[in-house]
Amino acid sequence: MPLIPQEPQIHESAQGPRATAASGRTAPTPRPVPGPRPAAPSRPGRPGPVRPTPPAQRAPRDAAAKPGPSAPAAPVVAASGSATPQVQLLPASAEGALDAAEEAVDLLLDSGRTPGDVLVITTGEQHPWATHELTFGEASYWAQHDAGDDVFYADAAVVDRAGVRPVVVVAVNGGPDTVATTVLPLARARAAGLLIVCGDPQQINAALGSGV
């Protein structure tokens, strides 16, 4: 009789699946579950009911470049000398002037400005940050101005007490008709490099023209 060749033995692979399901299928290899995604960095915005976070969290993206906000801006008064700041106008209604000022501050910080470079002045209702900080007393409020390490918000009535900063942002968000005429020349004197005014263009041009 012819010899039947012996079938080769099939050894279990050391790297093959070690467990099979009841149906005979290979149990699927568990796939790794991705961990939680890191939270996106918060953008600086209007301070809430708590005291503002330390300015160290607002790391400038490019300390060498410090352009102004990229929002459409129309120059109001041409610089006539090195001591005269550049003036930019962001058209806005009285109701929207504070929001426009907030957006300007965000753009300044995103472009590399440090928080201590910026002073924000309101002509009507105070900024919520100023209202909140004044509940701790004027001494504490002005101590933060003197420290110069964060954006400072001031009412037009006290702008003469504010010091010079590289950028001054004015929100013409209400108040008497004469307040813009009074505060804008003072704000320009406190802007070392850039003055941004958010409000009605006709009112702003008239106020800045009267202060020259």
TORKOL-4160 file (C-alpha; in steps of 0.2 Angstrom, whole numbers, padded with zeros to 4 digits, m for minus):
212
<pt num="1" X="0000" Y="0000" Z="0000"/>
<pt num="2" X="0006" Y="0017" Z="m0004"/>
<pt num="3" X="0012" Y="0027" Z="0011"/>
<pt num="4" X="0002" Y="0042" Z="0016"/>
<pt num="5" X="0013" Y="0056" Z="0019"/>
<pt num="6" X="0012" Y="0063" Z="0037"/>
<pt num="7" X="0004" Y="0079" Z="0038"/>
<pt num="8" X="0015" Y="0093" Z="0045"/>
<pt num="9" X="0010" Y="0099" Z="0063"/>
<pt num="10" X="0005" Y="0116" Z="0064"/>
<pt num="11" X="0012" Y="0125" Z="0079"/>
<pt num="12" X="0003" Y="0139" Z="0088"/>
<pt num="13" X="0011" Y="0155" Z="0084"/>
<pt num="14" X="0019" Y="0164" Z="0099"/>
<pt num="15" X="0013" Y="0180" Z="0092"/>
<pt num="16" X="m0005" Y="0175" Z="0087"/>
<pt num="17" X="m0021" Y="0178" Z="0096"/>
<pt num="18" X="m0021" Y="0169" Z="0113"/>
<pt num="19" X="m0040" Y="0170" Z="0116"/>
<pt num="20" X="m0054" Y="0166" Z="0104"/>
<pt num="21" X="m0073" Y="0170" Z="0105"/>
<pt num="22" X="m0086" Y="0156" Z="0107"/>
<pt num="23" X="m0090" Y="0157" Z="0089"/>
<pt num="24" X="m0072" Y="0153" Z="0084"/>
<pt num="25" X="m0067" Y="0171" Z="0079"/>
<pt num="26" X="m0052" Y="0179" Z="0086"/>
<pt num="27" X="m0056" Y="0192" Z="0100"/>
<pt num="28" X="m0053" Y="0209" Z="0094"/>
<pt num="29" X="m0038" Y="0218" Z="0101"/>
<pt num="30" X="m0044" Y="0232" Z="0112"/>
<pt num="31" X="m0040" Y="0249" Z="0104"/>
<pt num="32" X="m0032" Y="0262" Z="0114"/>
<pt num="33" X="m0044" Y="0276" Z="0120"/>
<pt num="34" X="m0037" Y="0293" Z="0118"/>
<pt num="35" X="m0035" Y="0304" Z="0133"/>
<pt num="36" X="m0044" Y="0320" Z="0136"/>
<pt num="37" X="m0038" Y="0334" Z="0125"/>
<pt num="38" X="m0030" Y="0349" Z="0133"/>
<pt num="39" X="m0041" Y="0363" Z="0136"/>
<pt num="40" X="m0039" Y="0378" Z="0124"/>
<pt num="41" X="m0031" Y="0393" Z="0132"/>
<pt num="42" X="m0044" Y="0406" Z="0137"/>
<pt num="43" X="m0044" Y="0422" Z="0128"/>
<pt num="44" X="m0043" Y="0438" Z="0138"/>
<pt num="45" X="m0059" Y="0446" Z="0139"/>
<pt num="46" X="m0071" Y="0456" Z="0151"/>
<pt num="47" X="m0067" Y="0451" Z="0169"/>
<pt num="48" X="m0081" Y="0442" Z="0178"/>
<pt num="49" X="m0086" Y="0443" Z="0196"/>
<pt num="50" X="m0070" Y="0437" Z="0202"/>
<pt num="51" X="m0053" Y="0446" Z="0203"/>
<pt num="52" X="m0043" Y="0445" Z="0187"/>
<pt num="53" X="m0031" Y="0431" Z="0184"/>
<pt num="54" X="m0013" Y="0435" Z="0185"/>
<pt num="55" X="m0006" Y="0443" Z="0170"/>
<pt num="56" X="0007" Y="0429" Z="0168"/>
<pt num="57" X="m0007" Y="0418" Z="0160"/>
<pt num="58" X="m0007" Y="0431" Z="0146"/>
<pt num="59" X="0009" Y="0426" Z="0138"/>
<pt num="60" X="0013" Y="0437" Z="0122"/>
<pt num="61" X="0014" Y="0428" Z="0106"/>
<pt num="62" X="0028" Y="0438" Z="0099"/>
<pt num="63" X="0036" Y="0451" Z="0110"/>
<pt num="64" X="0046" Y="0459" Z="0096"/>
<pt num="65" X="0030" Y="0463" Z="0085"/>
<pt num="66" X="0018" Y="0475" Z="0093"/>
<pt num="67" X="0006" Y="0480" Z="0079"/>
<pt num="68" X="m0011" Y="0488" Z="0083"/>
<pt num="69" X="m0028" Y="0480" Z="0082"/>
<pt num="70" X="m0032" Y="0472" Z="0065"/>
<pt num="71" X="m0050" Y="0479" Z="0065"/>
<pt num="72" X="m0054" Y="0492" Z="0052"/>
<pt num="73" X="m0048" Y="0508" Z="0059"/>
<pt num="74" X="m0048" Y="0525" Z="0051"/>
<pt num="75" X="m0034" Y="0537" Z="0056"/>
<pt num="76" X="m0041" Y="0553" Z="0064"/>
<pt num="77" X="m0026" Y="0564" Z="0066"/>
<pt num="78" X="m0010" Y="0562" Z="0058"/>
<pt num="79" X="0005" Y="0562" Z="0069"/>
<pt num="80" X="0015" Y="0578" Z="0068"/>
<pt num="81" X="0030" Y="0572" Z="0079"/>
<pt num="82" X="0037" Y="0558" Z="0088"/>
<pt num="83" X="0028" Y="0563" Z="0104"/>
<pt num="84" X="0011" Y="0563" Z="0096"/>
<pt num="85" X="0003" Y="0545" Z="0097"/>
<pt num="86" X="m0005" Y="0537" Z="0082"/>
<pt num="87" X="m0024" Y="0539" Z="0083"/>
<pt num="88" X="m0036" Y="0526" Z="0077"/>
<pt num="89" X="m0055" Y="0526" Z="0076"/>
<pt num="90" X="m0066" Y="0511" Z="0078"/>
<pt num="91" X="m0084" Y="0517" Z="0073"/>
<pt num="92" X="m0097" Y="0511" Z="0086"/>
<pt num="93" X="m0113" Y="0516" Z="0094"/>
<pt num="94" X="m0114" Y="0522" Z="0112"/>
<pt num="95" X="m0121" Y="0505" Z="0116"/>
<pt num="96" X="m0108" Y="0495" Z="0107"/>
<pt num="97" X="m0093" Y="0506" Z="0111"/>
<pt num="98" X="m0088" Y="0496" Z="0126"/>
<pt num="99" X="m0089" Y="0479" Z="0117"/>
<pt num="100" X="m0078" Y="0487" Z="0103"/>
<pt num="101" X="m0065" Y="0493" Z="0116"/>
<pt num="102" X="m0065" Y="0475" Z="0123"/>
<pt num="103" X="m0061" Y="0468" Z="0105"/>
<pt num="104" X="m0048" Y="0481" Z="0103"/>
<pt num="105" X="m0040" Y="0475" Z="0119"/>
<pt num="106" X="m0041" Y="0457" Z="0114"/>
<pt num="107" X="m0032" Y="0461" Z="0097"/>
<pt num="108" X="m0019" Y="0471" Z="0106"/>
<pt num="109" X="m0015" Y="0456" Z="0118"/>
<pt num="110" X="m0015" Y="0444" Z="0104"/>
<pt num="111" X="m0003" Y="0454" Z="0094"/>
<pt num="112" X="0010" Y="0454" Z="0108"/>
<pt num="113" X="0006" Y="0469" Z="0119"/>
<pt num="114" X="0008" Y="0465" Z="0137"/>
<pt num="115" X="m0008" Y="0469" Z="0148"/>
<pt num="116" X="0002" Y="0482" Z="0157"/>
<pt num="117" X="0003" Y="0492" Z="0141"/>
<pt num="118" X="m0015" Y="0496" Z="0140"/>
<pt num="119" X="m0026" Y="0509" Z="0149"/>
<pt num="120" X="m0045" Y="0508" Z="0145"/>
<pt num="121" X="m0056" Y="0524" Z="0148"/>
<pt num="122" X="m0075" Y="0524" Z="0148"/>
<pt num="123" X="m0085" Y="0540" Z="0146"/>
<pt num="124" X="m0102" Y="0533" Z="0152"/>
<pt num="125" X="m0105" Y="0517" Z="0162"/>
<pt num="126" X="m0090" Y="0511" Z="0171"/>
<pt num="127" X="m0082" Y="0494" Z="0165"/>
<pt num="128" X="m0087" Y="0480" Z="0176"/>
<pt num="129" X="m0069" Y="0477" Z="0181"/>
<pt num="130" X="m0068" Y="0494" Z="0188"/>
<pt num="131" X="m0084" Y="0493" Z="0197"/>
<pt num="132" X="m0079" Y="0477" Z="0205"/>
<pt num="133" X="m0062" Y="0482" Z="0210"/>
<pt num="134" X="m0068" Y="0499" Z="0218"/>
<pt num="135" X="m0078" Y="0488" Z="0231"/>
<pt num="136" X="m0061" Y="0484" Z="0239"/>
<pt num="137" X="m0058" Y="0503" Z="0241"/>
<pt num="138" X="m0049" Y="0516" Z="0230"/>
<pt num="139" X="m0032" Y="0512" Z="0238"/>
<pt num="140" X="m0033" Y="0495" Z="0232"/>
<pt num="141" X="m0040" Y="0500" Z="0215"/>
<pt num="142" X="m0026" Y="0513" Z="0212"/>
<pt num="143" X="m0012" Y="0501" Z="0218"/>
<pt num="144" X="m0016" Y="0490" Z="0203"/>
<pt num="145" X="m0014" Y="0505" Z="0192"/>
<pt num="146" X="0003" Y="0509" Z="0200"/>
<pt num="147" X="0009" Y="0491" Z="0198"/>
<pt num="148" X="0006" Y="0492" Z="0180"/>
<pt num="149" X="0005" Y="0474" Z="0177"/>
<pt num="150" X="m0012" Y="0472" Z="0170"/>
<pt num="151" X="m0025" Y="0481" Z="0159"/>
<pt num="152" X="m0032" Y="0495" Z="0169"/>
<pt num="153" X="m0050" Y="0502" Z="0167"/>
<pt num="154" X="m0054" Y="0520" Z="0173"/>
<pt num="155" X="m0069" Y="0531" Z="0172"/>
<pt num="156" X="m0067" Y="0548" Z="0162"/>
<pt num="157" X="m0070" Y="0557" Z="0178"/>
<pt num="158" X="m0053" Y="0551" Z="0185"/>
<pt num="159" X="m0043" Y="0550" Z="0169"/>
<pt num="160" X="m0032" Y="0565" Z="0175"/>
<pt num="161" X="m0026" Y="0553" Z="0189"/>
<pt num="162" X="m0020" Y="0540" Z="0177"/>
<pt num="163" X="m0002" Y="0539" Z="0171"/>
<pt num="164" X="0005" Y="0537" Z="0154"/>
<pt num="165" X="0004" Y="0520" Z="0145"/>
<pt num="166" X="0009" Y="0514" Z="0128"/>
<pt num="167" X="m0009" Y="0511" Z="0122"/>
<pt num="168" X="m0025" Y="0520" Z="0128"/>
<pt num="169" X="m0042" Y="0514" Z="0122"/>
<pt num="170" X="m0057" Y="0525" Z="0125"/>
<pt num="171" X="m0075" Y="0519" Z="0124"/>
<pt num="172" X="m0086" Y="0533" Z="0121"/>
<pt num="173" X="m0101" Y="0524" Z="0128"/>
<pt num="174" X="m0112" Y="0538" Z="0134"/>
<pt num="175" X="m0111" Y="0552" Z="0147"/>
<pt num="176" X="m0114" Y="0571" Z="0144"/>
<pt num="177" X="m0111" Y="0577" Z="0126"/>
<pt num="178" X="m0096" Y="0587" Z="0132"/>
<pt num="179" X="m0087" Y="0572" Z="0140"/>
<pt num="180" X="m0079" Y="0567" Z="0124"/>
<pt num="181" X="m0073" Y="0584" Z="0121"/>
<pt num="182" X="m0065" Y="0584" Z="0138"/>
<pt num="183" X="m0058" Y="0567" Z="0140"/>
<pt num="184" X="m0051" Y="0563" Z="0122"/>
<pt num="185" X="m0037" Y="0577" Z="0123"/>
<pt num="186" X="m0033" Y="0570" Z="0141"/>
<pt num="187" X="m0032" Y="0552" Z="0134"/>
<pt num="188" X="m0021" Y="0557" Z="0120"/>
<pt num="189" X="m0009" Y="0565" Z="0132"/>
<pt num="190" X="m0008" Y="0548" Z="0141"/>
<pt num="191" X="m0005" Y="0538" Z="0126"/>
<pt num="192" X="0014" Y="0536" Z="0123"/>
<pt num="193" X="0011" Y="0527" Z="0106"/>
<pt num="194" X="m0007" Y="0523" Z="0101"/>
<pt num="195" X="m0024" Y="0530" Z="0105"/>
<pt num="196" X="m0039" Y="0520" Z="0100"/>
<pt num="197" X="m0056" Y="0528" Z="0101"/>
<pt num="198" X="m0072" Y="0518" Z="0100"/>
<pt num="199" X="m0088" Y="0528" Z="0096"/>
<pt num="200" X="m0096" Y="0540" Z="0084"/>
<pt num="201" X="m0084" Y="0546" Z="0071"/>
<pt num="202" X="m0091" Y="0564" Z="0070"/>
<pt num="203" X="m0091" Y="0567" Z="0088"/>
<pt num="204" X="m0073" Y="0560" Z="0090"/>
<pt num="205" X="m0066" Y="0570" Z="0076"/>
<pt num="206" X="m0074" Y="0586" Z="0083"/>
<pt num="207" X="m0067" Y="0582" Z="0101"/>
<pt num="208" X="m0050" Y="0578" Z="0095"/>
<pt num="209" X="m0050" Y="0594" Z="0083"/>
<pt num="210" X="m0055" Y="0605" Z="0098"/>
<pt num="211" X="m0040" Y="0598" Z="0108"/>
<pt num="212" X="m0026" Y="0602" Z="0096"/>
